[in-house]
């Protein structure tokens, strides 16, 4: 997108074409105006349109331009933090409600994909959270205990079974979550948009919102080329928020994350590396993620930004790390460069839980997905549709209403994360 191969990489190359859209030109009326065409905004648009609600979506760039089109594609259940921590942060009622909602999230995603025939390489084969050391194994054992107490189909694998499923003996075990899986993330976003448009939603790209103001009993959201008058406004911009809701950006810290994709692997390697097509990531602080696409490419990612010196540092680290994980790939890695490289921003909140905000009467939004956007964004979009449609009340949501709160030293911390990842990778995985 925007002629930048480092923004969406492999996903832009392999996703089906986006539905035809154009910038907003002129003034129009809708029941709901949604700002942002990522998972949350598009899920809300689809569910609202299917309920007969008039919807207009304003997207600053293109469908899935933000995190929705750049992420690894792991459709995970729950949050990064332990399940038992969530009620401690949000209170028991909201905490357990959020855990239940997000535990069911991958099922919601895969059902939407099935129902609307979305071509996005969906693989509901589970995910593997891999223990990098003894501390990681203890963490996974505790995660298993907490999820199984809630009836979740998770299972801690020993080192031997982990090696058989991942293709490396580098891990001491792994937590298999059978609820989860992988998708081609940009293809999923474009498929949601296509389904929403088919249901009657209007989607305008290249149309950044520049202002919002009260108009009568509703609101008018303006772009450079026009405006939308609506009774409700949904703010669905998350980590890529700019004006006119700066408080969302101030509430989250950007954590950069990159992915590199190999050429399709030889058949002999495909028989050994993730033969069950699970997605995987490890327990390291500067974590790594690993998955295959449908054409047999290996997608390998970690914390860091592919700009400046980071591009060379992270590429070199990835080669070393893959050679250490999969020594049998050595000749292949020597002969074939990474086909694609791309990166984006993860929106991190202070306590690693997402937020629900009411910016004004009938102006609402979720944000702060902390690297778990696919299932939560889809689920939260459906909640927004039900809230706007009167099926549920605010007190029935899985998150309490909170005011945005700016994080201290945000810019400094963002610089620290980017520089720290470079330092870690400059010296990491050296044989």
Buried (B, 14 or more C-beta within 10 A) or exposed (E): BEEEEBBBBBBBEBBBEBBEBEBBEEEBBBBBBBBBBBBBBBBBBBBBBBBEBBBBBBBBBBBBBBBBBBBBBBBBBBBBBBBBBBBEBBEEEBBBBBBBBBBBBBBBBBEBBEEBEBBBBBBBBBBBBBBBEEEBBEBBEBBBBBBEEBEBBBBBBEBEBBBEBBBBEBBBBBBBBBBBBBBBBBBBBBBBBBBBBEBBBBBBBBBBBBEBEEEEEBBBBBBEBBBBBBBBBBBBBBBBBEEBBEBBBBBBBBBBBBBBBBBBBBEEBBEBBBEEBBBBBBBBEBBBBBBBBBEBBBBBBBBBBBEEEBBEBBBBBBBBBBBBBBEBBEEBBEEBEBBBBBBBBBBBBBBBBBBBBEBEEBBBBBBBBBBBBBBBBBBBBBBBBBBBBEEBEEEEBBBBEEEBEEBEEBEEBBEEBBBBBBEBBBEBBEE
